[in-house]
Amino acid sequence: MGFTVVSRSGSPTRRENQKRRVCFRLLLRLLRRGFVVLSAESDPKMPNYSIRGINVEFPFEAYQSQIIYMDRVIESLQNKCHALLESPTGTGKTLCLLCATLAWRKSLGSFSTRKDRKNSAIPWSDSDEPLSQSGGGGGGAFPTIVYASRTHSQLRQVIKELKRSSYRPKMVVLGSREQLCVNEEVNSLRGKALTNACQYLCKKRGKRQCNHFNRLPDYLKHNPHIGDEPVDIEDLVNIGKDSGPCPYYITRELHKDVDIIFAPYNYLISNGYRKFLKVNWTNSVLIFDEAHNLESLCADSASFDLPSVLLSACISEAQECVQLAAARRDSLNDVSINPENFAILKGLLLKLQELISKVPIPKRDEGFTKPGPYIYEMLKSLNITHETAPKLIGTVEEAAVFLEEEKQRTATNAGSKLEIIADMLKLIFRENGSNHADVYRVHVQELEQNSTDVMKGKVSRTLSWWCFSPGITMLDIAQKGVGSIILTSGTLSPMDSLAQELKLDFPIRLENPHVISSNQLWAGVVSTGPSGYVLNSSYRNRDVPEYKQELGNAIVNFSRVVPEGLLIFFPSYYLMDSCITFWKNGCYRNSMTVWERICKLKKPVIEPKDSSLFPAAMRDFSEKLQDRATSGVVFFAVCRGKVSEGLDFADGAGRAVVITGLPYARVTDPRVKLKREFLDEQSQLADVKLPRSTLLSGSMWYSQEAARAVNQAIGRVIRHRHDYGAIIFCDDRFEQPSQQSKISLWIRPNVKCYSRYGEVISDLARFFRTERSNFPARLVTEQENNIGNASCSQKITLIGRYHILVCLPYYLPSCFFPCDNLWVAFGCRGMI
């Protein structure tokens, strides 16, 4: 059955308002009985806001915090300066960012359209120069906007937000061949194997060619509108399957002539990918969404690890190239490929392997460490220098392509490992690379040996070149003449240390409040468990049986009072596995185990360490959450894991999050240890004019990394204006002011420290009892409905002012009640 309230046009009279109140009282009675909204209509009006002289069209009535956020965005763009903008998840920051940025861009001049460009030849190689057109990358009059996020799934959400706005810039979303290739002959390949196969088939020679690539010119000629409306990766793939053109090369051509480019982070932070972009960087706008991990991603993109097993595979491939080239020369009289070059490559790799194996390592736990420039000394002993490296890189790439052609002929899908050597050499010998060597460290680590290696007398080692200053990547970008770099996320604080790490000046900063009321959030520090034992997951305490028992008993009680979904975050996979194993095996007063008591209250789901198993875990969570026969689900997860990053647990999917400890990185990890030492050295060498308290020391960085991971996990709950939930800190270290000061600003004022566990449970029970009566069902405005992503829970939605559609669980006779300008209708579910 269904219940519909429809508003006619015209101003409501007093009598009409009385009838509306009657209808809404009836609606609320129905909602309290669990009726669910199926669909709703939206208000066609679009509010306008004048912000710093820019007319911003926003799809909904904006909250004050959203107006402030858009104000900071426009200030950054107008002043051509950088910005750090933090706004809690669920406050609509993506939509604000898009609307403010595109409104500013539109104020400069009309968006680009394909109709304005002249006919031009289609590029056929990876080294093509950009086309000179208005708007986009080829030296146009207006700045290009590059919007980057970590993953394509996040970009998919951004493009959905763009579709909700009134702005229609010329746009393109960039992706890899793995995501865009529709050629069934090669799209089963991965990585470099797919790249090489694609390039081979796109060459204008030979019998085998890619028909999708060949259809590209005709498609672009007859479809100049492509990109005028928002298109996603899936849309492009469907175009390729339906019409025939290559989606990958559509984006390659299109990205040169657009107003805004959507791309994963690596297109900006990787020097190789950045060169691929044919963008006029002068005055361009770079936006990094979900930028809380940007510094670590920048450091990783500028570093490499070369384990022995990989180096051995490269040596084997070089030997294979020698044999194949010699056989081809002898049988086919083909002298185009010289096997001697591959023999030299093999010899160099063998010498590198020997050099690494002879590095003295007095203590295996500490490894061998040298300053960054030492990598050039190592390679110079092999006659690999800035002068000889380009030729060696060419030989490596030639070998990889040669192997790929052979694998294509023999239908072998394995990719070439030699490409990794080429990438490593390009990183070391990149332009001006030696100028930054001081912020690197060379490290050789001896790893655990397997039985086979022990028998053969082999030593398993990894050569690493680690970058400890992510700012060199950002400086490299900024020096291209970029106008503004905007970093935004729900968890950027503390901002001073982030700005220091990235080596940029961020004069515009914002820590936005949440759009919820304070009574919709419960936040407390639980320092002791039910029996009074202190909850502390530090290294010295985490393996104590009494601690695990106390934490388990506390979670049992939380499972009893928290309705629906409960998220439990551990500092590490080790601690999560250790606690769950203890709860399953240990007994409590000769009765049920802790695990059995948890499972009796809520169905458990455990985050897998293997990322390939994660989708199955999420499906399991969703199915258990929707099972009416259960009282909810408890999801055991890990800080910095997939559950803590970017997933939406709105409403009943996440009514409470429990933080069981501080997720400090392993202090003995060589990379962590060297990073701390590097920062301490830098702070000692810093300008004495700067106060020492403002400099980022190793211990400050170590602590702040853990705090950011906690804040990211906390952000899984409270996903929209009418959501509510609890944040439970189960570690007495959160009582310390120094730890509370690192918690996100919107949470900090609500945190209460409890000395007795009984008060925690009574307050939590009261909170959920009150909120469930205040929000018997999810009533949200159109904006709130669109801000949050779809969750696993039931959604009850109020769209606009008077447009409601509710699904009733029981049959009611069809009837229709006219109420002047307000109509109330009941009818069977199928008819609606």
N, C-alpha and C positions, 0 to 999 in steps of 0.2 A: 504494500500500500504506500501511498505517497501523500505528503502534505505540502502545499505550495502557497506562498504568499507573494502576490504580485502588486507592485505599485504602479498606478496610472500616472500620467503626467498631470501637472497642476499642483498648486500649493494646498497642503492639507488643512481642513477646517478643524475646529475644536472637537466636533463630533467624530470626525475621521480619526483624529489622534486617540480618542478614547477607544475606538474600535481597534486601532492598531495595538494599543496596550493590552486589550483583551486577547487579541491574536497572539501576541508575544508571550503572554502568561500561559496560554495554552501550549505554545511552542516549547517553552521552558519545561512544562510538565512532561511533555513528550521526550524532550532531551534527557531529562533525569532518568527516564526509563531505558535509556540506551539506544535511542533511534539515531540513525546514521545518515549524514548528508550524501547524496549521490552527485548532484551537479548544481550549478548556479550561474547567474548571468553577471556581467560586469558593467560597470558604469562607463559609458563612452567618453565622458568628459575627462580632459587631461589638464591638471593644474599647471600653472606657470609660475616660476619664481625668478625674480630679478636678483642676481647675486653678483656683486662687484661689477654691475653694468652689463652682465651677460644674462640673456633670457634663457632660463633652463626649463624645458618641458619635462615633467616628471609624471609617471603613469598614475600615481596615487597622491593622496594628501600626505605630504612629507612630515615626519617627526622633526622636532627641533634639532636633535642630534644629527639627523641626515642633512639638514640645511647647513649645519656647522661643518660637516664633513665635505660637502660640495664646495663650500666657501674656501676651505683649505686647498682643495684640488685646484680650483680656479686661481687662487692666489699664487700657487706654485707655477702654474702655466703662464700666467701673465708676467710674473717676475723672472721667468726662466731660471728657477732655482729648484733644488731637490727637496723632497718631502718624505717624512716618515709618518704614516697615518695608521693608527691602531683603532679598530672598532670591533666590538665583540661579534662573534658569529651570530647571525640571526637579526642583525640590524640593517640589512640591505645595502652593505657597503659596495658590492659589485655593481648593483644598479646605479647607485649614487656616483660611483667612479665613471661609469660609462656615460651617464647623462651629462655630468659636469664637463667631462673631457670633450665630448662630441658637441656640446653646446658652445664651448669655447672655440673649437675648431670651426664650427659653422659660422661663428661671428667673424671669422677672418675671410670667409668666402664660401661659395657653394661647394658641396661635395663633388668629387670627381664622378664622371659617368663614362661608360665605354663609348657613348655616342660622340664624345668630344675628341677622341683620339684618332689620329690618322692611321691608315692601314700600314702595317709594318710586317717585316719578315718574322717568321716564328723561329725562336732560338732552338738549336739542336744539340748544343753541347753544354757541359757544366761550366765552361769558362766564358760564357757570353757576357757582353757588356750590357748594362741596363739601358732600357729605352728611355728617352727623354720625353716625359709626359707630365701633365699637370697632376698635382695632388700627391703622387706616390713617390717611388724611389728614385726617379731619374732626374733629379735636379729641378723639381717643380717649385711653384711659388709658395706652396703651403707645406707646413711640417707634416711628416709622416708619424702616425701613432703606432707603436708596437706594444701590444698587450700580451704579456707572457705569464703563464702559470705553470705549475709543476708537471701536470699530467693532462692528457687529452680529455679525460673524464671531467676534470675541472673546467677545461676550456669549453666543453660541451654545455656546461651549466652557464658559463659566461655568455655564450651565443644565445642561449634561451632567454637570458635577461635582455640582450640586445633586441631580440624579437619583440619583447614586451614594451620597449621604448618606442618613441615616435621617430627616432633618428634612423636614417638609412644611408650611412656612408658606403662608399665602395669598399668592400672588405674581402679578405681571404683568410682561410685558416691553413697553416702549413703543417704538413705531416711527413712521415718517412715513407719510403717505398713499401715497407712492410704493411703500413696501414692503408695505402692508396693503390697499390698495384692490383690490377684486375686481369692481368695476363695469366691464364691458368697454367701456362707452360713454366713460369718461374715464380709465381707468388707463394709457392710452398717453401721456397728458400728463405733464409734468414740472414740478417746482418750483411757483411761484406759480400757473401755469396750472392745474395739477391741484387745488390748494387752492381756488381761486376756483370752478372747475367743480363740485367736491364740495359746497362750501357753497351754491352755486346750486341744485343738485339736491336738497339736504336741506331746503330751505325748504318750509314747508307751504303752498305756493301754486303755481299754474301746472300745466300738464298733465304736464310732465316732472318726475318724482321718482325718487329712488333707492330701488328695492325692497329692497335689502339694508339700508338704513338703516331703512326702515319695519318690517322684520321683527325689529329689535333688541329691543323690549320683550317680545315673546312668547318669544323665545329665552332671555333672561335670567330670565324668570319660571319657565321649565321646566328651566333648567340652572343652578341656584344653586351647583353644585359647581365651576363653571369657575374655575380658578386654585388650587384645592385641591391639584392635582397640577401639577408643573412643565410649562409650555407655552412653546414657542418661537414666533418669528415665523411659521415655516413651519406649525406646528400651527394657529395662529390663521387663517392664510390658507386652510388646508384646511377648517377649520370654516366659514368664510364661503362657500367654494365648495360644500361639501356641504349645509350647513343653511340657508344664505341670509343670516344676519345680517352686518352690516358689521364686519369685524375691527378696523378703526380705532376705531370708536365703542364696541366692546366694551372696548378698553383704556381709552378715555376714561372710561367708567363704572366699570370695575373698579379703576382705580388709586386711587380715592378710599377704598377699603375693603380694603386689603391690608397685610400685615406687611412685605413687601419688594418694592421696585420695581427692575427692571433697565432701564437706559436708557443711551444714548450720552452722552458728556460734555456735549454742547451743551444738554441738558436742565437741567444745573446751572450751567454757566459762562456761558450766554447769558441775559441779563436777560429777554428776551422769552419764551424757552422756560420759564424758571424760573417766570414768572408763570402759565404754563399749568398747572403742577403744582398740584393741589389737595391740598397736603400740610400737615399741622400741623408746622411746622419746629421747634417747641419740643422740645428734647431728642432730636431726630432724629439718626440716624447716617448720615453720608455716606462712602461708600467709593469711592475713585478707584483702580481697578486699572490696571496698565500706565501709571503716572503719571509716567514719565520725561520726557514732553514736555508736562506739564500747564502749566508756566509759559508756554511759547510759545503754547499753545492759548488760555490766558486772555488773553494780550496781543493775539492775533489777533482774538478775539471782541469786544474792546473797541476795535478799530481799523477803519479803512476806507481803500480806495483808489478814486478816481473818475477813470478814464482818459477822455481826450477822446472816444474812439470810443463809450464808453458814454453819456456826456453827450449826444452828438449823437443817439444812438438815442432817448434820452428826449425830446429836443426834437421829434423826428419823431413820436413817439407822442402827445405833447401836441397837436401840430398835427392829427393824425388824429382825436383826441377832439373837437377844435373842429369839424372838418368833419362828423363823424358826428352829433354833438349838434345841429348846425344843420340837417342834413338830416332828422333825426328830428322836430325841432320843426316844420319847414316841411311835411313830408309827412304826418306822423301827428298833428300838433298836440300833441306830447308836450312839456310844459313842466316835467317832473319833473327834467330834467337841464339845467343852464344852461351853454351853450357859453362864456359870458363867463368863468366860473371857470377853464376849461381854457385860455382865451386868456391870462389872468393868469399861470397856471402856466407856459405857454410863454415868456412875457415874462421871468419870473424866471430860468428856466433859460438863456435867451439872455444875460441880464445876467451870470449866474454864469460862463458860458463866456467872455464878454468879459473879465470880471475876472481869470480864471485866465490868459488869453492875454496880459494886460498886466503880469503879475507880472515884475519885473526879475530876470533870471538872468544874472549876469556870466560865470559859468563853467558850462557845461552839465554837466560831471562832478559838480559840487558841488550844483547845484540851488539852490532858494530855501528857507530855513528860518527859522521864527519860533517863539516859545514857544506852547504849547498854547492859551492864551486868545485868541490872534490869530484863531482860527476864528470866534469870536463877533463880532469886529470886521469881518471879511470879510462875514459874513452880515447884520450890522446895516446895512451899506451898501446891502443889497438889501431892507431892512425885514423881515428874518427874525429874530425875537427869541423869547424864551421865551413872550411873550404871543401872537405871531402864528403861531408854529410849529405849534401843534395844529390850527388851521384849515387851514394849508397841507398838513399831513400828511393830513388828512381829504380834501382835494381830490385829492391824489396817489392815495390808496387808492380813491377814487371813480372816478378815471380808469382805474385798473388793472382794476377790476371791470367797468366799462363796456366797455373793450376786450375783456375776456375773454368777456363775453356776446356781443359781436359776432363774435368768433372762433369761439365755439361755434356760432353761427348759420351761419357760412360754412365750418365744418369746418376751421378753421386751427389748427394745434397750437402755434404759437410762443407762448412766454410773454412777459409784459410786463416791460420793463426798468424801468419807473417804480417798481416795488416797491422797487428798490435805493435810489432816492432817498428813499423813505419810511423805509427801515431806517436810512439815513445820518442823516436828521434826528432820528429817534427816539433814536439813539445820542448825538448831540450835545446834544439838549435833554431827555435823560432826567432823572428826578428826582435832584437833587443832583449832576448831571453836571458843572456848572461848578466844583464844589468840588474835583474831581480834575483840572482842566484843566492844572495845573502839571506833571503827570507825562506830558503829551502834548507832541508837537511837530507843528507844521504844516509840511508839505514839499511843494513843487511841483517835479517833475522833468520836464525836457524829454527826450523819447524820440527814438529814431531815426525819421526820417520816411520814408514810402514815396514812390514816384515820383508817385503821384496827389496826395498832400497837398502835395508841393513845387510841382506845377503849379498847384494851386488856392490856393497861398499860405498853407495852413493849418499851424499848429504843433501837433504832437502832444505833449500834456502830461498829467500825472497829478497830481491833488490828493490828498494823503494826510493823514490825521490818525492818528498812530501813538501807541499807548500803550506806555510803557516801564516801567510798574510793574504787573506781573500781579497783585500783591497786592490791588489795589483790588477785583478780582472776588471773591477769596477772603474779604476782609474783609466785603464786602457779604453773602456767604453766612453767615459766622460771626455777623454781627450780628442774624440772624434768630432767635437763641437755640438754634442747633444744639448738640447735646451733644458729639459727637465727629466729627472729620474724620480719616479714615485714608487715607494715601497709601501705596501699595505698588507695587513693581516689582522687576525684577532689577537695575536700574541707577539708583539714586537718588543715590548718592554723587557729589560731596561734599555732605553734608546741611546744613552750616552755610549755605552760599550759597543752597541751595534754600529753606531756611526764611526767609532774609532777603528773597529775591525774592517769596515768597508772603505776607510780612508777618504771619505767624501764629507763635505759640509752639508748638513741638512738643516737649514734655518727654519723650515716649517715643520712643526711636529704636532701631533694630536693624539691624545688618549681619550677616546670617546666613552661616554657612559652607555649602559644598555638601555633599551627602550622599555624594559619591564619595570614594574614597581618593586620596591624593596620587599614587600610581603610575598612576592612570588618566588623568592629565593631563600633557602635555608642553607647556611654555611657554618660548619662547626669543626673545631679541632677536638678529636677524641684521644686523649693522652693515655687512658687506661681502658682495659677491657672489662668484661662482666665481673671477673673475680678480683679486679684491682691490679693485675699485673700490667706493667708499663708497656705500651705499644711503641716499639722502636725497631725499625728494620735496618739499622746500621750493620756494618760488616761484622762487628763483634757479637751482635745479638740475633742476627737473622736465622742462624741455624740452631738456636736454643729451642728445645721442644716446648717449653712453657710459653714462649712467644708465639710459636705456630698454633698451639692450642688456643691461646687467648684470642688471636686474630680470627681463627676459625669460628670460635663461639660468638665473637662480635658480628661476623658476617651472617651467621645463622639468625641473629636477632634483627639485623638490618633487612634480611630477606623476609622476615615476618611483618615488618611495619611498612616497608617501601612497596607500593603497588606496582604491578606490571614490570617494566624493564629495569634491571639493576646492573650497572657497569662497575667492575672491580679492576683497578689498574695496579699492577705490580711494577717495581723498579726494573726487573729483568726477567727473562724467560727462566733463568736458573731458579730464582726465588719463587716464581709462580709454580713451576713444576715440583719444586721441593715441598711447598706448602700443600699442594693438592695431593701429592703422594702421601704425605704425613696424615692428612685428613682422611684419606681412604683407608689407610692401614691401622691408624691408632684408634683406640676405643676410649670412650668417656663414661666412667662409672658403670662399666659392664653393660652399656646399652648400645644404641646406634652410634656409628662413627659420625664425626662432624660432617663428612661428605654426604652420608645418608640423610642427615637432618637438613642440610642445605637442599638436597634433591627433593625432599618431601615438600618443601615450601616453594621452590622454583626449579624449573628445568635448566640444567647447566649447558653452557656452550663455552668451549675453550679456544682461544686464538691460536692457530697453528703457526709454528715457526717457519714452515715451508710456505712461501707465498702462493704457490700453485694450489694449495689446499684452502686458501682463504675464501674464495667464492662459495665453496661448499659450506663452510662454517657460517657465512652470512645467510645462506638459504636456510640452514638449520635454525638459526636464530629467528628469522622471519616466520618460519612455519610454527615454531614453538610459541612465538609471541601471539600469533593469531589463533592458537588452539584455546577455545573457550573452556576446555576441561582443566586447564592449568591456571595457577594464580600468578603466572609471570615467568620471566626468564632472567637468569643471572649469567652475564657474559664476563668471563675471566680473560683479561687482556693485559698488554704490556705497554708502558709508556714508551714512546717512539715507535711503536708497532703500527700496523695498518689500521687497527680500530681507532687509535688516537689521532689519526691524520685524515681530516677532511670528510669523515663519514657523518651522516646526519641521523641522530637518535632523538628526533622530535617527539614531544608528547609522551605517550605510554612506552615508546621504544627505549626511553632513557629518563626515568623519573629521579634517579639518583646516581651519582658517580662517587665511588670510594677510592681514595688515593692511599695506598698502603705504605708508601714510603717515598723517599727522595731518590730519583733515578740518576744517581751519580755514575759517570762512566768509570770503568775499571781503572783504578789509579795506577796499576802496574802495566797497563797497555802502553807499548812504546810510543805510539803516536800521541796519546794523551799526555804522557810524561814529557815528551819533547815539546809539545805545544805549550805546556805550562812554563817550561824552562825558557822557551823563546819569548813569551810575553813578559816574563820577569826581566830578561835581558833588555828587551825593548824599553820597558819602563825605567830601567836604570840609565839608559842612554838618552832618554827623552829630554827635551828642553827643560832646563831647571825652572823656567818661568812658569811652567804649568804646575799647579798644585798636585802633589803625589796622589791625593785622594781621588782625583778625576781620571787617573791613568788606569788602564785595564791590566791588572796583574794576573798571573797564572791562576791563583786561587779564586779571584773574582770571576774569571771566565769559567772555571770549573763549576762554581756554584750557580752561576747564571744559566749555564747550559741545562742544568738539572731543573731549574725553575721554569725555563721555557717549555721543557717537556711536560712538566706538571700542568702549566697553564693550557697547553695544547690539549691534553687529555680532559681537563675540566670543561673545555669548550664543546664537548660532545652533547651536553645538555643545555636547556634553555635556548631553543632555536627560533622562537618568534615571540611576538608581543604578548600573547596569551598563554604561553607555555609556563610551566612551573616545575621546580625540581630542587633537589638537595645536593650539596657538595660536602662530602665527609672526609676530613683529613685524619687518617688513622695512624698518626705518628707524632709523638710528643715534641719532636723538633719543630713542628709547625707552630708551636706556642711562642717560639723566639721571634721578637720583633724583626730581626734581620731576615728571617724567612718569610714572614707575613708581608714585608715591604716588597717582596718580589712577586707576590700574587697579583693577578690582573687588577687594575684599578677599580673596575666596576664591582668586583667581588669583595675587595678589602674591607669596606665599611660594615659589611654584613657578617664578618667572621666572628664567631663567639667561641671562646675557649671553655671547655667543660672539664671539671675536676672529677666528677662522678659519672660513671657510665649510665646509671639509671636515669639521670636527667636528660641525657642524649636521647634515649629511646622514647621517653615521655614527650619531649619537645618535638621529635620527629613525627611521632604519631599524631600529635595535635596539629602540626603543620599540614600534613597530608589530609587529615580530616577536614581542616578548614578550607584548603585549596580545592578539594574535591567538591565541596559544597558551593564555593565561589565559581568554579568552572566545572559544572556538572557534565558539560560536553565542550568540545573545542569550538568556541565562537570567535571567529576572526574576521577582520576586514579583508578586502581584496588584496591589499598590499601584504598583509601578514600571511595570507594564503600563498602568495608568490615568493615571499622572502625565503621561507623554509623549503627545503627539498622534500620530496615525497618520503615519508617514513613508513615503517611497517605497521604503525598503529592505525586505528580507525580515525577518520577525520570528519569533524562536524563543522561546517563552514557557513558563515554569514557573509555574503558578497554584496558589496554596495550598501544600501541602507535597508531595503525591504525585500530583497530577492533571496528566497530561501527554498530549498528543496530537501525534504527529509524522507528517508526510507523507513517505513514502519515494519516491525518484524511480524506483525500479525495481520490477518485479513480484516478489513473494515468495509462496510458497504459503500459504494461510490456515492458521493454527494458533493454539492457545490454551494458555497455560501457567498453571495454578493454582499459586500460591505461598502457601498458607494465607491470611493476611489481605491479601496483595498479589497481584494478578493482572497478568499481562503478556499482551497479546493482539496478534497480527498479523492483518491482514485486508486485503482489497483496498480501495482508496481509495473506490470507489463505495459499498461497504457501510457504511463508517464515515461 
